[in-house]
């Protein structure tokens, strides 16, 4: 089976992408690949941060790898928190505090539309390729559900009546921004022969 390093140690993201890929390709987190590095996300776009993370690992190991960056873009906040979603309430990356800040910022908002957007960067042979997925939805007025991670407890995707945190992984992936970006990655891997086209 082909292996591919996922430039993250966020086990929630690893779990979601493994769930989409199934047994088609083996995904290794940074720790599982024996890589102990904290990669900075210094840029102002998801695309640049994804490229940075994947390129750092490719430069270190000279093997194919991918990275992703995801942001929650809220209409009433002019696209915030966006690329700063993980650190919206501070550098400690507390999503409890991030959600508290988000709900406070939207307390008087009539327009609660938002979208999750994921950008995946795959680096093969030194060349970065980008794949993007988005999920439109709305922000609730309170936390609902206990599954998922990040802002899942306050985001209802369009076409659903429950938050991501109230769904199981199969349900979430039927709407998910990360699943959509991963599906594009899968199509590329199949075309390049790194995955079996029959699966």
LUMTORDO-695002 format. One record per residue: x, y, z of N, C-alpha, C in turn. Coordinates in pm, whole numbers, plus 32768, in hexadecimal, padded with zeros to 4 digits. Each point is the difference from the previous one (the first is absolute). Layout:
BEGIN
XYZXYZXYZ...
//
This chain:
BEGIN
80547F8880007FAC807880008057807D80007FDC80627FB08048807E7FFE7FEE804980858069804880287FFA80548077800780927FD77FC180548051800280907FE7800380458087806080598012800A804A807F7F9F80757FFE7FB3800A806A7FA5807080158044805D8064802280787FD68050805C80527FAD803F806F7FD87FAB805E7FB4802E8074800E7F9B80707FE8802D807A7FEF7FA580717F778013803E7FA580427FB67F76800E802D7FB77F7D7FE37FEE7FAF80677FC87F7B7FED7F7280057FCA7FB6806C801C7F78800C7FCB8002800C7F68805C80507FCB800B800E7F6F80317F7E7FC0805F7FBD804280317F817FCC7F8F7F9A7FF97FAF7FFA80697F917FA180057F9C801A7F907FDE807F7FE97F9F80217F9780337FD87F76807E801D7FE480357FE27F7B80137F697FEF802B7FBB8068800A7F6E7FF77F777FC27FE77F99803A803C7F787FCB7FEF7FD5800B7F6E8026806D7FBF7FDE80137F7280517FA17FA880817FF0801E80577FB07FAB7FEF7F6A80167FD17FD880757FF37F73801E80877FBA7FF980067F8C7FC0807E7FB67FF7804580157F797FDF806D7FBE803880177F7B8091802F800380258043806C80898032800F801980148095807A7FE8802C8020800E808E802B8090801E7FB8803F805B801E80898028804F7FFF80838071804380008054800B80787FFE808F80327FE38012808080108084803C8095801E800E8022807A8023808D8022801380407FA7806A7FBC7FEE807180387FAD806B80147F717FD27F9F7FCA7FB6800A7F777FCE80727FF07F9C8021806D7FBC806F7FFE7FA08085802180437FFF80138084807A801F804A8033808C7FEA7FA3805C7FE38025808B7FE77FCD80558075805D804180437FDC804F8076802180927FE37F9F80457FC88015808C7FDB7F7B8049800D8006807A802D7F8980568008800A80647F8D7FAD7FED7F9B800A80537F887FAD807E8012803D80717FE87FBB8080800E7F9780117F937F9B805180207F9A80277F9D800080987FF8806680387FBF8017809080087FB380547F9C7FBA7FC07FA37FCA804B7F8F7F6E802880147FCF80557FA67F7A8038800F7F987FBB7FA880267F8F7FC37F9F7FB17FB3800F7F6D80227F927FB77FF280037F708015805F7FBD7F9E7FFE802F7F8480517FC67F97809580078024802E80758027808F8012801E80297FAD80797FAA7FF8806580227FB0807680077F6B7FDE7FA37FD07FAF80037F727FD8807E7FE17FB1802480587FA3807A7FED7FB1807A8000805B8005805B806080728009805B80137F7E804D7F947FCB8039800A7F888053802B7F887FAD7FC47FEE7F8B80257F8E7FAD808F800C7FCB802980787FDC808580157FC9806C7FE980687FE7802A807C80617FEA806D801A7F6B80107F977FAF800380117F70801480417FBF7F867FD880297F88803E7FC87F888095801F7FFE802580798027808D80278002804F7FAC80657FC07FDF807080437FB0806880117F6F7FD67F987FC67FC17FFD7F707FE9800A7FD67F6D7FE9805D7FA480047FE17F707FA27F8F7FDB7F8C7FFC80427F977F9F7FDD7F7E804D7FEF7FA57FC57FB37F8080427FE77FB6801580847FC48074800E7FB78020807A7F9680687FE07FA38010805E7F9C80677FEE7FE3804480857FCA80777FF57FD7804D80767F7C80437FE07FBD802E80667F84804A7FE87FF6807380617FB380647FD97FDC806C805A7F6C801B7FEC7FBB8014806F7F6F80117FFD7FDA807D804C7F9F80497FCB7FD0807780447F68800880007FC9803D80667F71801F80057FF180917FD87FB480187F957FF080877FCA7F70802D80177FEE806280567F7C802D802B7FDC80827FB87F8D80007FBF7FD980727FAD7FFA808280507FBD7FFE80737FED807A805080848035803780667FAC8004808380298033806380177F8F7FC980127F858051801D7F8A80697F957FE67FDA7F828016805A7F917FE480527FCF80767FFA8048807180467FD380787FB27F8A803D80437FAD8050808F80008020805B7FCF7F907FC97FBA7F9C804E7FDB7F8A80817FB88020806E80327FC880817FC08011802D7FFF80927FC38053805380238006808E7FA17FAE80577FB57FA47FC57F987FB7804A80357FB8807B80747FBF7FF680357FB38070802D805A80738023807C7FE18035805B80667FA6807A80127F827FF17FE27FA3807180007FFD8047808780057FB4806D7FF9803C8086808880038046806C7FDF7FB680848004803D805A7F8F7FD08080800E802080637FA27FCE7FF57F75803C7FB47FF0806D7FF67F7B803E7FA87FA17FB27FBE802F7F967FAC7FAB7FAA7F917FBA804E7FBB804780557F907FC8804B7F8080127FB07FC67F917FD17F86800E7FB17F888021805780077FE280827F95802E80587FFE809880048074803C800E8009809280007FE2803A7F77802B7FBA7F977FE2802E7F787F6A80077FE87FB97F97802B7F6E7FFE7FEE7FBF806C8054802F8012807C7FCA806A8055800E80887FBB8075801A7FC7801680807FBC7FA6800C7F867FF57F947FB27FAD80037F887F6E801E80227FC97FBB80637F75801780267FEB808D80368063803380477FF7808A8032800080637F8C805A7FEC7F9F8008805B7F8E7F7F7FFF7FAD7FB87F9080037F877FF27FAF7F7F8014804F800B802D807D7F8A800480587F9180587FCA802180687FB37F9A80597FC87FF27FF17F69803C7F987FC880017FF07F6E7F817FBD7FCE7FC2803A7F9B7F8E7FC07FBF802E7F9B7F97807080207FC080387FA77F9B80677FA680437FE37F7F8009805A7FA3804380397F9A7F9C7FFD80237F8080377FA47F9C80987FFA800A80367F8D7FDD80907FEA800880257F8C7FA5807F7FED7FEE802C7F887FBA80847FD1803B80127F7D800080827FC3801A80457FF17F798082801A7FFE804D7FED7F8580837FBA8022801E7F967FB6807B7FB38012805380077F80808180178011805E7FF87F9180687F968021800D7F9D7FA980667F98800D806F801C7F9C807C7FF6802E8074800A7FA680497F7B8000800B7FC27F8C804E7F867FED808280277FBB80717FD08036808180177FBF80367F7A7FD1800D7FF37F7E803C7F8A7FC0807080307FA580727FC18009807180277FAA801D8095800B7FEA80368076801D808D80197F9880617FCE7F957FCD7FC17F9C80577FC57F81800480577FD68077802D7F85800980507F8380007FA77F9B7FB9802C7F7D80007FBD7F96801C80697FA180557FDE7F9B802B80607F777FC57FDF7FB87FDB806A7F787FCC7FF47FAB8046806B7F8A802C7FD97FAE8051805C7F747FC7800E7FCA800A80797F767FDA801A7FBF8065805D7F7F801B7FED7FB9806080537F797FC780287FCF802D80737F7D7FD780317FB9807B80367F9180257FC07FB18073802A7FA27FD880727FE4806080587FA67FE2806F7FE0807B80537FD57FE8807B7FDE806E805C803A7FE3808A8014806D804A80327FF6808A7F898003805F7FFB7FA2805D7F957FFA80638015806B806B7FA0800C805A800D8061806E80387FBF807E800E7F7B7FFF803A7FB88071803C7F7D7FD080537FC48055803D7F807FDE7F977F927FFC800B7FA97F9B7FA67F8E7FF380517F857FD77FFE7F98805180467F857FE080887FF7804280357F858001807E7FE7804880677FB77FAC7FE47FE67F8180617FBE7FA98054806A7FB8805C7FCF7FAC804E805C7FAF8066804F804F802980717FC880668054803F7FF5808C7FC58052805A80317FFF80887FCB7F7A804480137FCA80377F957F82804A80047F877FA87FE080127F7D7FFF7F957FA57FD57F7E8012804D8009802380807F89800880557FA980797FE28031805D7FAE7FAF80777FE27FE980137F6A801C7F997FB07FF3800B7F6E7F9D7F997FCC7F9680317FBE7F9F7FA97FBD8014800E7F6980267F957FBB8011800B7F6F7F7B80107FB97FFF80477F917F86800E7FB17FCA7F777FD97F7C7FEF800E7FC27F827FE17FF17FA380778038802980737FF87FAF80797FB4804E806C7FD57FB980677FBA80408070804F7FF4808180787FC47FF880537FEC8076808D80347FE68047801E806C808A802C7FF3805A7F887FDF8077801F7FD280637F977FE980177FAE807F7FFA80428074801B7FBB807F7F8E7FA4802A7F8F80077FBC7F917FA5801A7FFD7F8C7F9D80607FFB7FA480047F9A7F99806D7F9A801C7FEF7F867FCA806F7FA38000805B80237F8A80707FB97FF3806380267F9C7FCD7FED7F727FB27F967FE87FC87FEC7F7B7FA380727FD97FAC802A805F7FA4806F7FE5804D80817FE68062801C8055804E807A7FEE804680007F7880387F8F7FDA80497FFA7F827FA680107F867F7E7FEB80107FA680157F8F7FF180947FDF80288056805D7FFC80927FEA808C803F7FFF805E7FBF803D807C803F802E8057803E7F9380328076801E806480477FB2807F7FAD7FF280297FBF806D807B7FB07FFC7FEE7F857FA87F8A7FC680047FE47F8C7FA98005802A7F6C7FC980757FE27FFD802E7F75808E80187FCA8055803C8054808B80157FD680497F7B7FF37FE37FA4805E80407F7C7FFB7FD47FB27F857F8280107FD77FD07FBC7F88804F802D7F85802280807FF9805280317F91808C7FC4800780367FF7807B80837FC280137FFD7F6E7FD07F967FB780237FF37F757FD780007FF37F687FB380567FBD7FFC7FFA7F6E808B80137FC5804D805C8038808880177FCE80587F86801B7FF77FC6807780547F8C80237FE07F887FA77F817FEF7FDF7FDA7F947FA6803780197F747FF6807A7FD3803280227F7B80967FED7FF78047801D806D80927FF58001802F7F72801D7FA27FA5801E80257F75801980277FE0808D7FF0805F805C80227FE7808C7F8F7FB9804A7F8B7FFA7FC27F8F7FB780387FC17FAB7F957FBF7F9480297FBE7FA57FA47F8280427FC87FF7800A7F7D7F8B803D7FC17F817FAE801480107F8380257F8B7FAB80137FBE800F8085803A8050805B7FC5800E80867FBD8086800E
//
